[in-house]
Amino acid sequence: QVQLVESGGGLVQPGGSLRLSCAASGSAFSTYNMGWHRQAPGKQREFVAFITSAGSINYADSVKGRFTISRDNAKNTVYLQMNSLKPEDTAVYYCNCRRGFTTDWGQGTQVTVSS
């Protein structure tokens, strides 16, 4: 199993920015496909962004142009830079790691966008 620990969540005003980090265990991080999902109150978990081991990136339409996913293989870490935050971005953000047929999830970090 890959252990994933998210950090960086918190309270931010609309229009503000926040950077989430997800630290992964293991020595094969560079081979993993990494992603972010979120779950808002009363809603199902939804896809936010992913970055493959080869560097291919995809975003949900709702965050495209505002969020940036990146990875630092030397630090076993994937990031989600969130700019121009909106109240509808409020959710628990989960990091995930896909290795073949296996997907691991972090515990999540709360992001609240409110004035």
C-alpha positions in Angstrom: 0.0 0.0 0.0 1.0 3.6 -0.6 0.4 5.9 2.3 -0.8 9.4 1.3 -0.9 12.4 3.5 -2.5 15.6 2.4 -1.8 19.0 3.8 -2.3 22.7 3.1 -6.1 22.9 3.5 -7.7 25.7 5.4 -9.9 28.7 5.2 -9.5 31.2 2.4 -11.5 34.1 1.0 -13.1 34.1 -2.4 -10.5 35.0 -5.0 -7.7 33.8 -2.8 -5.2 31.0 -3.3 -4.1 27.9 -1.6 -1.6 25.1 -2.3 -2.3 21.6 -1.3 0.4 19.0 -0.9 0.2 15.2 -0.9 3.2 13.2 0.3 3.4 9.6 -0.7 5.4 6.7 0.7 7.6 4.3 -1.2 10.4 4.4 -3.7 8.4 4.1 -6.9 6.5 7.4 -6.7 7.8 8.5 -10.1 5.9 5.5 -11.7 2.5 6.4 -10.1 -0.4 8.3 -11.6 -1.5 10.9 -9.1 -4.6 12.8 -8.8 -7.0 15.0 -6.7 -10.7 14.6 -6.1 -13.0 16.5 -3.9 -16.2 16.0 -2.0 -18.5 18.9 -1.1 -21.2 18.6 1.5 -24.2 16.8 0.1 -22.4 15.9 -3.1 -20.6 12.9 -4.4 -16.8 12.8 -4.8 -15.8 14.4 -8.0 -12.6 14.4 -10.1 -10.5 17.5 -10.0 -7.2 16.8 -11.7 -4.6 14.2 -12.5 -1.0 13.9 -13.6 0.4 10.7 -15.0 3.9 9.3 -14.4 4.7 10.6 -17.9 3.5 14.1 -17.0 0.2 14.1 -18.9 -2.3 16.4 -17.1 -6.1 16.7 -17.1 -8.5 18.9 -15.2 -12.2 19.0 -14.5 -13.9 21.8 -16.4 -14.9 23.5 -13.2 -11.3 24.1 -12.2 -9.6 24.5 -15.6 -7.6 27.7 -15.8 -7.6 28.2 -12.0 -6.0 25.1 -10.6 -2.6 23.6 -11.4 -1.5 20.1 -10.6 2.2 19.3 -10.4 4.6 16.8 -9.0 8.1 16.7 -7.5 9.3 13.1 -7.8 12.4 13.9 -5.7 10.1 14.7 -2.8 7.4 12.1 -3.5 4.9 14.8 -3.5 2.1 16.0 -5.7 0.7 19.5 -5.5 -2.5 21.3 -6.3 -2.2 25.0 -6.7 -5.6 26.6 -6.4 -6.1 30.2 -7.5 -9.2 32.4 -7.9 -11.0 30.2 -5.4 -14.7 30.3 -5.3 -17.2 29.3 -2.6 -18.2 26.3 -4.7 -14.6 25.0 -4.3 -15.4 24.3 -0.7 -14.9 20.6 -0.1 -12.7 17.9 1.4 -9.8 17.4 -1.1 -8.5 13.8 -1.5 -5.2 12.8 -3.0 -5.1 9.5 -4.9 -2.5 7.2 -6.3 -3.1 4.7 -9.0 -0.8 1.7 -9.5 -2.2 -0.6 -12.1 -5.5 -2.0 -10.7 -4.9 -0.5 -7.3 -5.9 3.0 -6.2 -4.9 4.4 -2.8 -6.5 7.4 -1.1 -5.4 9.9 1.4 -7.5 11.0 4.4 -8.4 14.3 2.9 -7.9 17.9 3.8 -10.6 20.5 4.2 -10.7 23.5 2.0 -13.2 26.2 2.9 -13.7 29.3 0.7 -15.7 31.9 2.5 -15.7 35.5 3.4 
